[in-house]
Amino acid sequence: MNLINFLHKINWFFILLLLSISSIGVALLYSVAGGSWDPWALNQIIRIFIGVILLIFISLINIKFCYKLADPFYLFSIFLICLTFFLGKEVSGATRWLDLYFFSFQPAEIAKIFVILALAKYFHSIKFQSYDVKQKIFFPLLILFVPVILIFNQPDLGTALIIFFSGIIVLFLSGVQIKTFILSGIGGLISLPILWTFLKDYQKSRIINFFDQQSNTLGANYHITQSKIALGSGGFFGKGFLEGSQSNLNFIPEMETDFIFSVLGEEFGFLGILFLFFLYFILICWSIRLSLDSKNYFSKIFGISFTASFFLVIFTNIGMVTGIVPVVGVPLPLCSYGGSAIIANFVGFGIILNGYNYRDFKLHNI
């Protein structure tokens, strides 16, 4: 492949879209640090650069490698999650991180990608067969529940739920009957009292306080109270870049990660929020379009499922900081500080671009 063909195969519009959203995150990280590149903004730029390189590389390799390596990658992510229970670094009472001295990363973030990839491969492999309920339901749920249970026990309820619902999306797109979801949903509601007993005390507290956000505003509900104040004080046009009083005075907790959306609302107002929503909307629509253009089932189901999962994370984070869902510690995609999440998202979008670049490749012949 010569240089011109190489440059032509890269979807520059898609990369520009991802960089535009990521740049908003970098600007917000620069702001919450008081107008400094340290300690977050510069590190985030480096991670974005690594993410773009990985995205380009993944988008150009032959799709058969993504297909063949789906199961090994899935098993590798399970191994890394298990490793956190023995060698994990404890942060705020949870062992979600592996410290490799030069950097730390969160295996659950890459599991988000590889669970969808493994399920997409599984359903692609049986698409042309006459398969029974055991093939259609039991094995996919086994693939799904192993990482969900492990991540739940780290404990990381937010990521576990994201992976669970991402898997459910794959099952839905793969043709599992609606009545199966309805019966499963009824069973899930019935089992809620049992599931409640498995939650940690702080997780129960978050759910209880979610239903009573007006009380204990200086205690358990402090996060969401300050977040709402910041969002409301931004008005339509915002207070201006670097002018957010809630962020500058450190009233917003974890503003570089979970609550970075509140900083956006305070400094850039409703107009800034609309602009970010517009970029997210274009990215999601473009990702679905690229996925639907693929003629192989594997790329199509991965692309749509990953995009739906990406939307679910956006909804959860924004719902969390505005008080319409409980606080579960889910970052805002491409904006919040965190190398694992940033790179995982670029890898996921790289696989979507890979499916588009090899959209005419017949994977069932492998």
DAPE-V701355 format. One record per residue. PHI is phi in radians with two decimals (999 if undefined). Layout:
phi=PHI
phi=PHI
This chain:
phi=999
phi=-1.39
phi=-1.08
phi=-1.14
phi=-1.13
phi=-1.07
phi=-1.17
phi=-1.21
phi=-1.35
phi=-1.40
phi=-1.45
phi=-1.17
phi=-1.09
phi=-1.12
phi=-1.12
phi=-1.07
phi=-1.12
phi=-1.11
phi=-1.19
phi=-1.13
phi=-1.17
phi=-1.11
phi=-1.14
phi=-1.08
phi=-1.08
phi=-1.09
phi=-1.09
phi=-1.19
phi=-1.16
phi=-1.08
phi=-1.25
phi=-1.19
phi=-1.54
phi=1.35
phi=1.44
phi=-2.27
phi=-1.30
phi=-1.78
phi=-1.72
phi=-1.90
phi=-1.06
phi=-1.14
phi=-1.06
phi=-1.15
phi=-1.07
phi=-1.08
phi=-1.17
phi=-1.12
phi=-1.05
phi=-1.08
phi=-1.08
phi=-1.12
phi=-1.06
phi=-1.12
phi=-1.04
phi=-1.10
phi=-1.07
phi=-1.14
phi=-1.18
phi=-1.81
phi=-1.23
phi=-1.08
phi=-1.08
phi=-1.11
phi=-1.25
phi=-1.08
phi=-1.19
phi=-1.19
phi=-1.60
phi=-1.03
phi=-1.20
phi=-1.02
phi=-1.13
phi=-1.07
phi=-1.11
phi=-1.12
phi=-1.16
phi=-1.11
phi=-1.05
phi=-1.16
phi=-1.10
phi=-1.08
phi=-1.14
phi=-1.12
phi=-1.25
phi=-1.92
phi=-2.12
phi=-1.21
phi=-1.58
phi=-1.43
phi=-2.29
phi=0.95
phi=1.48
phi=-2.17
phi=-1.82
phi=-1.84
phi=-2.03
phi=-1.89
phi=-1.71
phi=-1.81
phi=1.24
phi=-1.35
phi=-2.79
phi=-2.02
phi=-2.55
phi=-1.89
phi=-1.00
phi=-1.07
phi=-1.18
phi=-1.32
phi=-1.12
phi=-0.96
phi=-1.33
phi=-1.32
phi=-1.16
phi=-1.12
phi=-1.10
phi=-1.16
phi=-1.18
phi=-1.07
phi=-1.13
phi=-1.05
phi=-1.22
phi=-1.14
phi=-1.20
phi=-1.87
phi=-1.05
phi=-1.72
phi=-1.98
phi=-1.64
phi=-2.01
phi=-1.65
phi=-1.10
phi=-1.08
phi=-1.21
phi=-1.41
phi=-2.04
phi=-1.11
phi=-1.13
phi=-1.07
phi=-1.18
phi=-1.13
phi=-1.02
phi=-1.37
phi=-1.31
phi=-1.02
phi=-1.18
phi=-1.06
phi=-1.15
phi=-1.10
phi=-1.20
phi=-1.03
phi=-1.51
phi=-1.18
phi=-1.67
phi=-2.57
phi=-1.09
phi=-1.04
phi=-1.15
phi=-1.05
phi=-1.19
phi=-1.07
phi=-1.13
phi=-1.06
phi=-1.22
phi=-1.10
phi=-1.13
phi=-1.08
phi=-1.07
phi=-1.07
phi=-1.06
phi=-1.12
phi=-1.19
phi=-1.51
phi=1.72
phi=-1.13
phi=-1.12
phi=-1.05
phi=-1.08
phi=-1.14
phi=-1.20
phi=-1.12
phi=-1.11
phi=-1.15
phi=-1.11
phi=-1.10
phi=-1.09
phi=-1.13
phi=-1.12
phi=-1.13
phi=-1.52
phi=-0.97
phi=-1.04
phi=-1.25
phi=-1.08
phi=-1.03
phi=-1.20
phi=-1.53
phi=-1.31
phi=-1.25
phi=-1.04
phi=-1.21
phi=-1.23
phi=-1.09
phi=-1.08
phi=-1.09
phi=-1.20
phi=-1.10
phi=-1.20
phi=-1.06
phi=-1.47
phi=-2.49
phi=-1.34
phi=-1.48
phi=-1.81
phi=0.94
phi=-1.24
phi=-1.75
phi=-2.10
phi=-1.12
phi=-1.73
phi=-1.08
phi=-0.97
phi=-1.24
phi=-1.11
phi=-1.15
phi=-1.10
phi=-1.17
phi=-1.08
phi=-1.11
phi=-1.12
phi=-1.20
phi=-1.27
phi=-1.26
phi=1.06
phi=-1.46
phi=-1.77
phi=1.47
phi=-1.45
phi=1.91
phi=-1.07
phi=1.24
phi=-1.90
phi=-1.29
phi=-1.25
phi=-1.10
phi=-1.38
phi=-1.13
phi=-1.66
phi=1.06
phi=-1.35
phi=-1.47
phi=-1.37
phi=0.86
phi=-1.28
phi=-1.46
phi=-2.13
phi=-1.14
phi=-1.95
phi=-1.20
phi=-1.11
phi=-1.13
phi=-1.13
phi=-1.03
phi=-1.12
phi=-1.26
phi=-1.48
phi=-2.04
phi=1.17
phi=-1.09
phi=-1.13
phi=-1.15
phi=-1.11
phi=-1.06
phi=-1.12
phi=-1.11
phi=-1.05
phi=-1.09
phi=-1.12
phi=-1.06
phi=-1.09
phi=-1.10
phi=-1.08
phi=-1.17
phi=-1.10
phi=-1.16
phi=-1.13
phi=-1.13
phi=-1.07
phi=-1.09
phi=-1.18
phi=-1.20
phi=-1.25
phi=-1.27
phi=-1.61
phi=-1.75
phi=-1.13
phi=-1.02
phi=-1.16
phi=-1.12
phi=-1.25
phi=-1.14
phi=-1.03
phi=-1.20
phi=-1.18
phi=-1.14
phi=-1.12
phi=-1.12
phi=-1.12
phi=-1.04
phi=-1.09
phi=-1.07
phi=-1.17
phi=-1.03
phi=-1.06
phi=-1.12
phi=-1.13
phi=-1.18
phi=-1.09
phi=-1.15
phi=-1.39
phi=-1.79
phi=1.54
phi=-1.70
phi=-2.39
phi=-1.10
phi=-1.23
phi=-2.20
phi=1.24
phi=-1.86
phi=-1.33
phi=-1.43
phi=-0.98
phi=1.24
phi=-2.00
phi=-1.16
phi=-1.24
phi=2.66
phi=-1.20
phi=-1.06
phi=-1.18
phi=-1.05
phi=-1.17
phi=-1.07
phi=-1.15
phi=-1.13
phi=-1.11
phi=-1.05
phi=-1.22
phi=-1.11
phi=-1.17
phi=-1.07
phi=-1.14
phi=-1.07
phi=-1.08
phi=-1.25
phi=-1.09
phi=-1.97
phi=-1.12
phi=-1.70
phi=-1.32
phi=-1.63
phi=-1.22
phi=-1.25
phi=-1.55
phi=-1.27
